[in-house]
Amino acid sequence: MKLKRIIKSLALGTFFTLAAQTAAAQDMLARQAPVDRKMKAVDTLQFQQLLDREYSGLPAEELYADWENTYAHRATQLPDKYRVDLRDFCMPTPSRVVTSNFGSRWGRQHKGLDIKVYIGDTIRAAFSGKVRIVRYEGKGYGKYIVIRHHNGLETIYGHLSKQLVRENQEVRAGDVIGLGGNTGRSTGSHLHFETRLCGVALNPALMFDFRAQDVTGDFFVYNKRSYASESEKATRLRGKIGNGSYTPEQVRGTQAVAKPQQPAKQSANTATASRDAKTYHKVAKGETAYSIAKKHGLTVEQLRKLNNLDKSMRIHPGQILRCS
């Protein structure tokens, strides 16, 4: 009997000890739960602050004090020097034909480049950013889009036939934003393309080389002192070809342009000009590099070389190719 009482006492003692430990553990968990929730909230807050700091460090946030959907552009103070990141870009159109330069034109300032496109041609965002304006201006841009980019630039796409984005929409470089057209104050289908910094129009030829379908470098450095001379040089290097007037046949290269009869003896300058004449071909549905090259008396390799095309790059309908 004595042994039974001892065993019973030990069992009861073990039970109460375990019960006490379990209760203590539950109390600890109960006390820890609010701490865990608080730490989770702190982690989330820190993460959000990190994102906010990263976003606030973007050039666009430094340059623009507000976000407005009521004006196409409003000039503010430009910094004396500013570096624009041109990496991660996309050419707005595959067209290589510049029909009008930036600068003085018809007694007024032309604030962008005119690029030959046809109604319905695809227009893409040049850089990632946020759409600020989607609007129609009958006496000016026609149907146009303004995008503010993270690198500090704003780009304007004018005379569109259709707008395919909405205001305040985030877009990435290369996203389709509209279709080429002839709306507003326009004498023929084309893309009016502007690059603005702090609302001030800068010559797009300083940053974009449409003939080469490339940007001019990884970065463009705006310098107030040297801007004017650099802009003139960019226009000479990357501006319109000839007088900027192109018929559809010339752009597509589908018909030979009639040439006046030349005297038996040509001057050296005339011969050089004849060799330097350029023709273009707009790719139609079903055409291949081989068929286009054959049509223009070229090899496929010559066609690719003229257009800086790698063997892996495919041509597509609407693309404009240089053929001489």
C-alpha positions in Angstrom: 0.0 0.0 0.0 2.9 2.3 0.9 4.5 1.7 -2.5 1.2 2.5 -4.3 0.9 5.8 -2.4 4.5 6.7 -3.5 3.8 5.9 -7.2 0.5 7.9 -7.1 2.3 10.9 -5.6 5.0 10.8 -8.2 2.4 10.5 -11.0 0.5 13.5 -9.7 3.7 15.5 -9.3 4.7 14.8 -12.9 1.2 15.7 -14.2 1.2 19.1 -12.4 4.8 19.8 -13.6 3.9 19.1 -17.2 0.7 21.2 -16.9 2.6 24.1 -15.6 5.1 23.9 -18.4 2.4 23.7 -21.0 0.6 26.7 -19.5 3.9 28.6 -19.4 4.6 27.8 -23.1 1.1 28.9 -24.1 1.5 32.1 -22.1 4.9 32.7 -24.0 3.2 32.1 -27.4 0.4 34.4 -26.4 2.9 37.1 -25.4 5.0 36.5 -28.6 2.1 36.8 -31.0 1.6 40.6 -30.8 5.4 40.9 -31.1 5.5 38.8 -34.3 2.6 40.9 -35.7 4.4 44.1 -34.8 7.7 42.9 -36.3 5.8 41.9 -39.5 4.3 45.4 -39.7 7.8 46.9 -39.2 9.2 44.7 -41.9 6.4 45.7 -44.3 6.8 49.4 -43.4 10.6 49.2 -44.0 10.1 47.5 -47.3 7.6 50.2 -48.4 10.0 52.9 -47.3 12.7 51.3 -49.3 10.5 51.2 -52.4 9.5 54.9 -51.8 13.2 55.9 -51.5 14.1 54.0 -54.7 11.2 55.6 -56.6 11.9 59.0 -55.2 15.5 58.7 -56.5 14.3 58.4 -60.1 15.2 61.4 -62.3 11.6 62.1 -63.2 10.8 62.6 -59.5 13.7 65.1 -59.2 12.7 67.2 -62.2 9.0 67.5 -61.9 7.2 69.0 -58.9 3.7 67.7 -59.9 1.7 65.4 -62.1 -0.8 67.0 -64.4 -3.1 65.7 -67.1 -4.2 69.1 -68.2 -1.4 70.3 -70.5 0.8 68.8 -73.2 3.9 70.6 -72.0 4.8 73.5 -69.8 8.4 74.7 -69.7 10.2 75.0 -66.4 13.8 75.7 -65.4 16.3 73.4 -67.1 19.4 72.4 -65.2 22.7 73.6 -66.6 23.7 70.0 -67.1 21.7 66.8 -67.0 22.4 63.2 -67.9 19.6 61.2 -69.5 19.8 57.4 -69.4 19.0 56.1 -72.9 19.5 52.4 -72.1 16.4 50.0 -72.2 15.0 51.9 -75.2 12.8 51.0 -78.1 12.5 52.9 -81.4 9.0 54.3 -81.7 8.7 53.1 -85.3 10.9 50.9 -87.6 10.7 53.7 -90.2 14.1 55.1 -91.1 12.8 58.1 -93.1 13.0 61.5 -91.5 10.9 64.0 -93.4 11.2 67.1 -91.3 13.9 68.3 -88.9 13.8 69.9 -85.5 14.1 73.7 -85.6 13.0 76.6 -87.7 10.4 75.6 -90.4 8.0 77.8 -92.3 8.6 80.8 -90.1 8.1 79.0 -86.8 9.8 76.5 -84.6 9.2 72.8 -85.3 9.7 71.2 -81.9 10.2 67.6 -83.0 11.1 65.2 -85.8 8.6 64.1 -88.4 9.1 60.4 -89.3 7.4 58.9 -92.3 4.8 56.3 -91.3 1.5 55.2 -92.8 -1.9 55.2 -91.3 -2.2 52.1 -89.1 1.5 51.6 -88.6 2.5 50.5 -85.1 3.8 53.2 -82.7 5.7 52.1 -79.5 6.8 53.7 -76.3 10.4 54.8 -76.5 11.1 54.1 -72.8 9.3 52.8 -69.7 7.2 55.3 -67.9 3.7 56.6 -67.2 1.2 58.0 -69.7 0.4 61.6 -68.8 -1.8 62.8 -71.7 -4.1 61.1 -74.2 -6.0 63.7 -76.0 -7.0 65.3 -79.4 -5.9 68.7 -80.6 -7.5 69.6 -83.9 -5.2 72.5 -84.8 -2.0 70.9 -83.7 -1.0 67.4 -82.6 -4.3 65.8 -83.6 -4.6 62.6 -81.6 -1.5 62.5 -79.4 0.1 60.9 -76.4 2.5 62.2 -73.8 4.6 59.8 -71.7 6.7 60.8 -68.7 9.7 58.5 -68.4 11.7 57.4 -65.4 14.9 58.8 -67.0 13.4 62.4 -66.8 12.4 62.7 -70.4 8.9 63.2 -71.7 8.1 62.0 -75.2 5.2 63.2 -77.4 3.6 61.2 -80.2 1.5 63.2 -82.6 -1.0 62.9 -85.5 -2.0 59.3 -84.5 -5.0 57.6 -86.1 -5.7 55.7 -82.9 -4.6 55.9 -79.2 -4.2 52.5 -77.5 -3.4 53.6 -73.9 -5.1 55.6 -71.2 -3.9 58.4 -69.0 -2.0 57.3 -65.8 -1.3 53.9 -67.3 2.2 52.5 -66.7 4.0 51.3 -69.9 7.2 49.6 -70.7 9.6 50.4 -73.5 8.3 48.8 -76.6 4.7 48.6 -75.6 2.3 49.5 -78.4 0.7 52.8 -77.6 -1.0 53.9 -80.8 -1.2 53.7 -84.6 0.3 56.1 -87.2 -2.1 58.6 -88.8 -2.7 62.0 -90.3 -4.9 63.8 -87.7 -4.7 67.4 -86.6 -2.5 69.9 -88.4 -0.8 67.5 -90.8 -0.3 67.4 -94.6 0.3 63.7 -94.8 0.5 60.6 -92.6 3.6 60.7 -90.3 4.7 60.5 -86.7 5.5 63.8 -85.0 8.0 62.8 -82.3 9.2 65.1 -79.5 11.6 64.7 -76.6 11.2 67.2 -73.8 13.1 67.8 -70.6 11.4 69.9 -67.9 8.8 70.7 -70.6 11.5 72.2 -72.9 11.8 70.6 -76.4 15.2 69.1 -77.2 16.2 67.9 -80.6 15.3 64.2 -80.8 18.3 63.7 -83.2 20.6 64.2 -80.2 19.3 61.0 -78.8 17.6 59.0 -81.6 19.1 57.9 -84.9 16.1 56.8 -86.9 18.1 55.9 -90.0 20.3 53.5 -87.9 17.3 52.4 -85.7 19.3 53.1 -82.6 20.0 55.6 -79.9 23.2 57.7 -80.0 24.7 56.1 -76.9 24.0 54.8 -73.5 23.6 58.3 -72.1 22.9 61.8 -73.5 24.3 64.7 -71.5 22.5 67.9 -71.9 24.8 70.9 -71.5 23.3 74.4 -71.6 26.5 75.9 -73.0 27.0 73.5 -75.9 23.4 72.5 -76.7 22.9 74.7 -79.7 26.0 73.6 -81.6 25.4 69.9 -80.7 21.8 70.2 -81.9 22.9 71.5 -85.3 25.5 68.8 -85.6 22.9 66.1 -84.7 20.6 67.4 -87.4 23.4 67.2 -90.0 24.3 63.7 -89.0 20.8 62.2 -88.3 18.3 64.6 -89.9 16.2 64.3 -93.1 17.6 63.0 -96.3 17.5 65.3 -99.3 14.6 67.7 -99.2 12.5 65.4 -97.0 9.8 64.8 -99.6 9.1 61.1 -100.2 6.4 59.6 -102.4 5.0 56.2 -101.3 6.9 54.6 -104.3 10.2 56.1 -103.2 9.7 55.0 -99.6 8.7 51.5 -100.6 11.2 51.3 -103.5 8.6 49.6 -105.7 9.1 51.9 -108.7 12.1 53.5 -110.2 12.1 57.3 -110.1 12.4 58.8 -113.6 15.7 60.5 -114.2 16.3 63.3 -116.6 18.7 62.6 -119.5 22.3 63.5 -118.6 24.9 64.9 -120.8 27.6 62.4 -122.1 30.1 63.9 -119.6 29.1 64.1 -116.0 30.9 66.1 -113.4 32.4 64.3 -110.5 29.8 65.8 -108.1 26.9 64.6 -110.3 28.3 61.1 -110.5 28.8 61.0 -106.7 25.2 62.2 -106.1 23.9 59.5 -108.4 25.8 56.8 -106.5 24.6 58.2 -103.2 20.9 58.2 -104.1 18.9 56.1 -101.6 15.8 54.0 -102.2 13.5 52.4 -99.6 11.1 49.5 -99.5 8.1 49.1 -97.2 7.7 45.4 -96.4 4.3 44.0 -97.4 2.6 41.0 -96.0 4.1 37.8 -97.3 7.4 39.3 -98.5 10.7 37.9 -97.5 14.2 39.2 -97.3 15.0 37.1 -100.4 12.1 38.4 -102.5 12.8 42.0 -101.6 16.5 41.6 -102.3 15.8 40.0 -105.7 13.4 42.8 -106.6 16.1 45.4 -106.0 19.0 43.5 -107.6 20.6 42.7 -104.2 21.8 39.7 -102.4 20.2 39.0 -99.0 23.5 39.7 -97.4 23.7 43.1 -99.0 20.2 43.9 -97.9 21.0 42.9 -94.3 24.2 45.0 -94.4 22.4 48.1 -95.6 19.9 47.8 -92.8 22.2 46.6 -90.0 20.2 43.4 -89.7 21.6 40.2 -88.0 20.8 36.8 -89.6 18.5 36.1 -86.6 16.4 39.2 -87.1 13.2 38.8 -89.1 11.6 41.4 -91.2 7.9 42.2 -90.6 5.1 44.0 -92.6 5.2 47.8 -92.3 9.0 47.8 -91.8 10.9 50.2 -94.1 14.2 48.8 -95.5 16.9 50.7 -97.3 17.7 49.1 -100.7 20.5 51.3 -102.0 
